[in-house]
Amino acid sequence: MSQHVANTHDVSFLEIGCGEGFLVASSVERGWQTLGVDYQLQPVEKINSDILGHVIATNPSTCLDEQIAAGVRKDVIAIQYLLEHVIEPERLLQNISGLLNPDGCLCVQVRARSADPTRFVRVEKWD
């Protein structure tokens, strides 16, 4: 991710659906201002308890709404293996676009379920 971020110092990072917190831990090690959000803390408590101060347990949609309302902007937002489980993925991505800095980086990783996973990929810049 850092190769896509112009300034690797003072980077604000958000992971939505952080699970056990491995990516959150990596961004904390880089010195980034880090927040991980998931419905529960138990996986982080079990695997990466040293980053508990960087993770909150809440509904990720609620967290996004609150951060947007507060005017918070992030340099990097990551979602791993989450988008394919969301009922309204377009709405989630639109909400994320309201939180991402104009030169920010959105990192998305999904499990491909089709024979040709690239068939569903579309890259688009939000205005």
N, C-alpha and C positions, 0 to 999 in steps of 0.2 A: 504494500500500500504506500509506503513512504516514497517510492519512485514517482507516484502520481501527485504528491503534495509538494508544492513549490517551496514552502518554508517548513522544514521539519522541526523547528522549535515552536513552542507555544501552539501546537496543534490541538484542536478540540475534536474529540473522538466519541462517537456514540455507537454502541452495538445494540441492536434491537433483537431480542431473543438470544441472549448471550449464553444460555446453557450452563456448561461447566466453567466458563469464563476464560478459556485459553487465549482468545483474541484480546480480551480485556487485559489479561495479565501481560501480554506482549506489548500492548500500547502503554501500559503503566511503566514497564521497563524502559520504554523509549522516552519517558518523561512527558508524555502527552497528557493533557487534561481529559480524563477518561470517565465515561459513564456507560455502564452496562445495564440493560433492562430485561427482565424476564418475569414471568408469572410467579416464580418461586426462587428462593435462595438456596434450597437444600443441595442442588448439584454443586454450586460454588462453595458452600460450606464444607462439603465432602472432599472436593478436588483442589480448590484454589482458595482456601480460607483467608490467605493473606491479602486478597483483593476485595474483601467484603465491603470495605469503605467506598469502593467504586461501583458497587452494584446495588440496584434497588429492585424490590419485588413489587410489581404493580402491573396493571394491564398496560401493555406497550402502547396501545392506541391512546389511552388516557395520558400517558407520559408525553407522547408526541404533541397532543393537543395543548397540554400545559406549557410545554417548552415553546411552542409556536406563539401562544398567547403572551408569553413573557418576553418575546422578541429574541430568544436564544437562537444562535446560528452555529452550525458545526462545520468543521473543515472536512471531516471524514465520517461517513455513516456506513455501517456494515450490517448486512442481514445475510445469515448463512442458514440454508435449509429451513427457511421459514416461509418464504413467499408462496411456495406450493401448498401451504396449509391454510393460507388466509382466504376467507370467503370473498373479500373484495380487494384483490391485489392492486388494482388500478388506484383505488382510493388510498391505500397505504403508500404507494409510490408518489401520489400527488401530495399527500401530507409530508412525506420526506422531502419533497422538492421545496416545501415552504420552510424547511429547517436547515437546508444545506446552503452553505455560502456559495455565491456565484461561481467561484473557482474551486469549489469543493469537489470531493470524490465520493461517489456512491459505489460501494463494493457489494455485489450480489452474487451469492452462490446458491444454486438450486440443484435438486436431483432431477436429472433428465429421465422422463418416463416414456419418451417416444423413440422410435428407431432413428429419427433424425432430430436431435435436440436443437440444432441451429434453426430449424424451421420456425420456431417460435420466438427467436431472438430479434429484438428491434432496439436499436440505440437511438436515442432522441435527446436533444438538448432542450431543457426547460427554459423558458423566458422568464 
